[in-house]
Amino acid sequence: MKDVLLIAVFALAGAGCAGLAGAVVLRLVRHRSVAVSLAVVAAVAVTAMLAGTLAVARAMFLSEHDLWVVTVVAAMAALVSLGTALVLGRRVVAHSRALALAARDFGEGGSFLAPGGTTTAELAALTEELASTSARLQASRRREKTLEASRRELVAWISHDLRTPLAGLRAMAEALEDGVAAEPARYHRQIRTEVERLTVMVTDLFELSRIHAGALTLNPSRVSVYDLVGDALSGADPLARERGVRLAGADVEAVPVEVDGKEMTRVLANLLVNAIRHTPVDGTVVIAARRVGGSVVLSVTDGCGGIPDADLPRVFDTGWRGVEARTPPAGAGLGLAIVRGIVEAHAGRAEVRNVPGGCRFELTLPAAAH
């Protein structure tokens, strides 16, 4: 037992010296390639074994021949270990470089293409994470391009819609100032109408800016969908009569919801006004509400004839109006964007789909607990 303990002490002393030297070398090459570090680790392992063996051999007074044999065997093991470490290190370095090049490509705006071949579990996990990050970046870039296009379109339309009434207001003001207006009262009424329309446009812009900035403050309370629909129908009835459009509330269930009554009334009013303006004379606009599982689905169906399939994904985008002519009745393309923003602020979603003779806007909101 004493001999075994002595052997262990000599072996530990020799291996410890080799390990300490290896730790110093690893610290010196810590900024070098991983292949160098792997080679040093392999060299430390073999050197530690050889140092321990030589220390024990010296203590046991082995013959020169036996000591030489042990040294040769350890040297061969060292060569094989170093060769294996270098091969493994080169593979890891090669895959790391390929991964770095692929990451650089998607960082500069391209898509991430994972390098082929097998690799270590850690590099494989890093590859998967980079691929996932690349997919998210691509989606973010697409959204950014879409939003930028919408902003440019909105600025163009707002500029036109502001310039036209402002030019008319200026002309009417000059006519009144010069005393050449044949019917001053009619000019006054027209000025009031244009000012009210501009006020609505500015209000919509302010509301949309609050939604995009995340500054929309909601004051939710428990209300009945039946009451919301009733208020919206009452508010839209004068416009419907003027346009010769019938309003109908079909299958409106008295389901309770936790919403901001003022904001949701605005949402329904925007949808009804939009539906009335795009429904022909003697047409019908139908609003309905029903409970589906734990949600409430509000729908407004018009008789617009349908929306082109290519435009359906853009209906709720800022600035979309669905018409080529930039006429005042078309609005600034803010109403539906405001609808989506308010509904999403209530943890709901807004959707649109074509139905025979028109289209249907559906709002899905969480139902209040009983």
C-alpha positions as a printed Julia matrix, in Angstrom:
370×3 Matrix{Float64}:
   0.0    0.0     0.0
   2.91   2.33    0.78
   4.43   1.69   -2.67
   1.13   2.47   -4.37
   0.83   5.72   -2.43
   4.38   6.66   -3.35
   3.73   5.94   -7.02
   0.59   8.1    -6.89
   2.49  10.99   -5.32
   5.29  10.88   -7.92
   2.78  10.58  -10.78
   0.71  13.47   -9.42
   3.78  15.64   -9.05
   4.94  15.02  -12.62
   1.47  15.44  -14.12
   0.85  18.54  -12.0
   3.95  20.23  -13.35
   2.91  19.45  -16.91
  -0.65  20.67  -16.25
   0.58  23.95  -14.76
   2.83  24.56  -17.75
  -0.08  23.75  -20.07
  -2.35  26.23  -18.26
   0.23  28.97  -18.75
   0.53  28.15  -22.46
  -3.28  28.08  -22.87
  -3.51  31.54  -21.33
  -0.85  32.83  -23.74
  -2.65  31.42  -26.82
  -6.22  32.21  -25.65
  -6.67  34.7   -28.5
  -5.39  32.3   -31.14
  -7.31  29.76  -33.21
  -9.27  26.99  -31.49
  -7.06  24.51  -33.35
  -4.04  25.78  -31.39
  -5.92  25.43  -28.12
  -6.95  21.86  -28.98
  -3.34  21.0   -29.85
  -2.14  22.43  -26.53
  -4.79  20.46  -24.62
  -3.7   17.24  -26.36
  -0.04  18.05  -25.68
  -0.79  18.73  -22.01
  -2.6   15.41  -21.65
   0.25  13.42  -23.19
   2.95  15.44  -21.4
   1.22  14.97  -18.06
   1.09  11.21  -18.65
   4.73  11.11  -19.77
   5.91  13.29  -16.87
   4.11  11.13  -14.37
   5.44   7.96  -15.97
   9.03   9.23  -16.02
   8.81  10.39  -12.42
   7.58   7.0   -11.31
  10.14   5.22  -13.5
  12.96   7.25  -12.0
  11.73   6.55   -8.51
  11.45   2.84   -9.24
  14.99   2.76  -10.75
  13.87   1.12  -14.02
  16.56   0.04  -16.43
  17.63   2.32  -19.23
  16.06  -0.03  -21.73
  12.69  -0.12  -19.96
  12.73   3.66  -19.54
  13.46   4.07  -23.24
  10.55   1.79  -24.14
   8.17   3.78  -21.94
   9.38   7.05  -23.48
   8.92   5.79  -27.06
   5.4    4.53  -26.3
   4.48   7.88  -24.73
   5.97   9.75  -27.7
   3.92   7.71  -30.17
   0.81   8.42  -28.12
   1.69  12.1   -28.16
   2.03  12.14  -31.95
  -1.33  10.41  -32.45
  -3.03  12.74  -29.94
  -1.55  15.86  -31.53
  -2.52  14.69  -35.01
  -6.09  13.97  -33.91
  -6.34  17.35  -32.15
  -5.06  19.2   -35.21
  -7.49  17.43  -37.55
 -10.4   18.14  -35.21
  -9.24  21.72  -34.76
  -9.03  22.33  -38.51
 -12.57  21.0   -38.97
 -13.91  23.23  -36.22
 -12.03  26.26  -37.56
 -13.22  25.64  -41.12
 -16.86  25.4   -40.03
 -16.46  28.46  -37.79
 -15.13  30.49  -40.74
 -17.95  29.31  -42.99
 -20.42  30.26  -40.25
 -18.84  33.69  -39.9
 -19.09  34.32  -43.66
 -22.73  33.25  -43.68
 -23.48  35.49  -40.71
 -21.77  38.41  -42.48
 -23.97  37.91  -45.54
 -27.27  38.12  -43.68
 -25.92  40.99  -41.56
 -25.4   42.96  -44.79
 -28.99  42.41  -45.88
 -28.89  38.94  -47.41
 -30.44  35.75  -46.11
 -28.58  33.29  -43.91
 -27.51  30.07  -45.65
 -26.3   27.48  -43.17
 -22.95  25.92  -44.17
 -23.13  22.25  -45.04
 -21.39  19.32  -43.41
 -21.44  17.89  -39.92
 -20.12  19.87  -36.98
 -20.1   19.98  -33.2
 -23.31  20.26  -31.2
 -22.46  23.8   -30.07
 -21.81  25.07  -33.59
 -24.93  23.29  -34.83
 -26.99  25.06  -32.12
 -25.37  28.38  -33.09
 -26.22  27.71  -36.75
 -29.87  27.09  -35.88
 -30.02  30.26  -33.8
 -28.48  32.31  -36.61
 -30.95  30.86  -39.1
 -33.83  31.78  -36.79
 -32.42  35.28  -36.3
 -32.0   35.68  -40.05
 -35.64  34.73  -40.64
 -36.79  37.28  -38.06
 -34.58  39.96  -39.61
 -35.94  39.24  -43.07
 -39.51  39.52  -41.78
 -38.61  42.76  -40.0
 -37.06  44.19  -43.18
 -40.17  43.29  -45.17
 -42.4   44.99  -42.57
 -40.13  48.02  -42.59
 -40.31  48.29  -46.38
 -44.08  47.94  -46.28
 -44.41  50.6   -43.59
 -42.07  52.93  -45.43
 -44.08  52.52  -48.64
 -47.28  53.18  -46.68
 -45.77  56.3   -45.12
 -44.69  57.66  -48.49
 -48.12  56.92  -49.94
 -49.82  58.53  -46.94
 -47.71  61.68  -47.19
 -48.53  61.99  -50.89
 -52.25  61.54  -50.31
 -52.39  63.79  -47.26
 -50.53  66.5   -49.16
 -53.06  66.3   -51.98
 -56.09  66.14  -49.67
 -54.85  69.13  -47.69
 -53.8   71.22  -50.67
 -57.15  70.93  -52.46
 -59.45  72.2   -49.66
 -56.9   74.81  -48.55
 -56.83  76.2   -52.08
 -60.63  76.33  -52.08
 -60.72  78.03  -48.68
 -58.22  80.61  -49.88
 -60.22  81.33  -53.02
 -63.48  81.69  -51.06
 -61.81  83.9   -48.45
 -60.39  86.18  -51.17
 -63.81  86.36  -52.87
 -65.47  87.35  -49.6
 -62.69  89.84  -48.84
 -62.98  91.47  -52.28
 -66.78  91.55  -52.06
 -67.27  89.6   -55.29
 -69.03  86.59  -53.71
 -72.54  86.37  -55.17
 -73.87  84.38  -52.18
 -71.76  85.04  -49.07
 -73.91  82.75  -46.93
 -73.22  79.8   -49.26
 -69.49  80.55  -49.12
 -69.66  80.63  -45.32
 -71.39  77.24  -45.24
 -68.84  75.78  -47.64
 -65.95  77.13  -45.57
 -67.46  75.58  -42.45
 -67.83  72.22  -44.22
 -64.23  72.24  -45.43
 -62.94  73.22  -41.98
 -64.89  70.38  -40.38
 -63.47  67.91  -42.9
 -59.93  69.15  -42.25
 -60.57  68.86  -38.5
 -61.61  65.23  -38.93
 -58.49  64.54  -40.98
 -56.19  66.11  -38.38
 -57.97  64.21  -35.6
 -57.45  60.95  -37.48
 -53.76  61.75  -37.96
 -53.36  62.48  -34.25
 -55.17  59.26  -33.31
 -53.04  57.22  -35.68
 -49.83  58.78  -34.35
 -50.86  57.82  -30.8
 -51.53  54.25  -31.9
 -48.18  53.92  -33.68
 -46.35  55.48  -30.72
 -48.03  53.07  -28.29
 -49.52  56.04  -26.45
 -53.17  55.05  -26.9
 -54.68  55.05  -23.4
 -57.68  52.77  -22.94
 -60.3   53.01  -20.21
 -61.99  49.61  -20.41
 -65.33  48.93  -18.8
 -67.87  46.15  -19.0
 -70.38  46.94  -21.76
 -72.78  44.96  -23.89
 -72.04  44.42  -27.56
 -75.73  45.05  -28.18
 -75.38  48.61  -26.82
 -72.21  49.25  -28.84
 -73.9   48.17  -32.06
 -77.0   50.23  -31.25
 -74.97  53.4   -30.69
 -72.99  52.84  -33.89
 -76.15  52.32  -35.96
 -77.73  55.48  -34.53
 -74.65  57.52  -35.4
 -74.43  56.19  -38.98
 -78.16  56.39  -39.77
 -78.17  60.0   -41.13
 -75.37  59.22  -43.6
 -77.13  56.02  -44.66
 -80.38  57.9   -45.33
 -78.51  60.54  -47.33
 -76.85  57.83  -49.45
 -79.99  55.74  -49.82
 -78.44  52.75  -48.03
 -80.29  50.51  -45.59
 -78.73  49.61  -42.24
 -79.57  46.31  -40.59
 -78.52  44.75  -37.3
 -78.8   40.99  -37.65
 -78.15  38.42  -34.95
 -76.67  40.88  -32.48
 -76.17  38.99  -29.22
 -76.0   40.84  -25.91
 -72.54  39.55  -25.08
 -70.53  41.48  -22.44
 -67.04  42.69  -23.33
 -64.32  44.62  -21.47
 -63.52  47.47  -23.87
 -63.12  51.21  -24.05
 -66.64  52.15  -25.13
 -65.59  55.42  -26.78
 -62.81  53.84  -28.86
 -64.89  50.82  -29.89
 -67.78  53.08  -30.91
 -65.3   54.92  -33.12
 -64.15  51.6   -34.62
 -67.7   50.56  -35.51
 -68.5   54.05  -36.81
 -65.46  53.94  -39.12
 -66.48  50.54  -40.47
 -70.1   51.59  -41.0
 -69.17  54.87  -42.71
 -66.71  53.01  -44.94
 -69.36  50.4   -45.8
 -72.05  53.01  -46.53
 -69.78  55.02  -48.84
 -68.92  51.94  -50.89
 -72.41  50.43  -51.06
 -74.61  51.47  -54.01
 -78.01  53.14  -53.61
 -80.7   50.77  -52.31
 -77.95  48.51  -51.02
 -77.79  47.11  -47.49
 -75.11  47.23  -44.82
 -75.45  44.53  -42.18
 -73.79  44.55  -38.77
 -73.81  41.41  -36.63
 -72.28  40.18  -33.38
 -72.0   36.65  -32.0
 -70.06  34.76  -29.39
 -67.57  32.18  -30.65
 -65.93  30.25  -27.81
 -64.24  32.76  -25.55
 -64.39  35.57  -28.11
 -66.9   37.97  -29.61
 -66.96  38.42  -33.38
 -68.37  41.71  -34.71
 -68.91  41.9   -38.46
 -69.91  44.61  -40.93
 -70.97  43.4   -44.4
 -71.38  45.81  -47.29
 -72.34  45.65  -50.96
 -69.18  47.11  -52.47
 -68.82  44.29  -54.98
 -65.68  42.88  -53.37
 -62.04  43.85  -53.01
 -59.39  42.55  -55.44
 -57.51  39.62  -53.9
 -54.2   41.43  -54.37
 -55.47  44.32  -52.22
 -56.95  42.28  -49.36
 -53.68  42.1   -47.37
 -53.3   45.91  -47.64
 -56.78  46.95  -46.58
 -55.73  47.9   -43.03
 -52.45  49.52  -44.08
 -51.95  53.22  -43.4
 -52.89  55.24  -46.47
 -54.71  52.46  -48.35
 -57.92  53.66  -49.97
 -58.56  51.15  -52.7
 -59.19  53.85  -55.3
 -56.91  55.48  -57.82
 -58.59  58.88  -57.75
 -57.56  60.95  -54.75
 -60.95  62.47  -54.17
 -62.13  63.87  -50.83
 -64.85  61.22  -50.3
 -62.15  58.57  -50.35
 -60.61  60.08  -47.22
 -56.97  59.98  -46.28
 -56.85  56.23  -45.93
 -56.63  56.38  -42.13
 -59.97  54.98  -40.98
 -59.22  51.28  -41.38
 -55.68  51.68  -40.04
 -57.18  53.25  -36.92
 -59.67  50.38  -36.7
 -56.89  47.79  -36.65
 -54.8   49.79  -34.17
 -57.63  50.16  -31.66
 -58.75  46.54  -31.99
 -55.21  45.23  -31.51
 -54.83  47.5   -28.47
 -57.8   45.54  -27.04
 -55.9   42.24  -27.66
 -58.14  41.52  -30.63
 -57.68  41.26  -34.39
 -59.28  42.81  -37.47
 -59.8   40.86  -40.7
 -61.55  41.3   -44.03
 -62.75  38.81  -46.63
 -64.9   38.88  -49.71
 -68.48  37.61  -49.66
 -71.02  37.39  -52.49
 -71.75  40.96  -53.61
 -69.37  42.69  -51.24
 -66.94  42.22  -48.37
 -67.12  41.54  -44.67
 -64.98  43.16  -41.98
 -64.71  41.03  -38.85
 -63.45  42.15  -35.45
 -62.57  39.47  -32.91
 -62.44  40.6   -29.27
 -62.03  38.68  -26.01
 -65.4   38.11  -24.31
 -65.76  39.29  -20.72
 -65.93  36.61  -18.03
 -69.37  35.93  -16.6
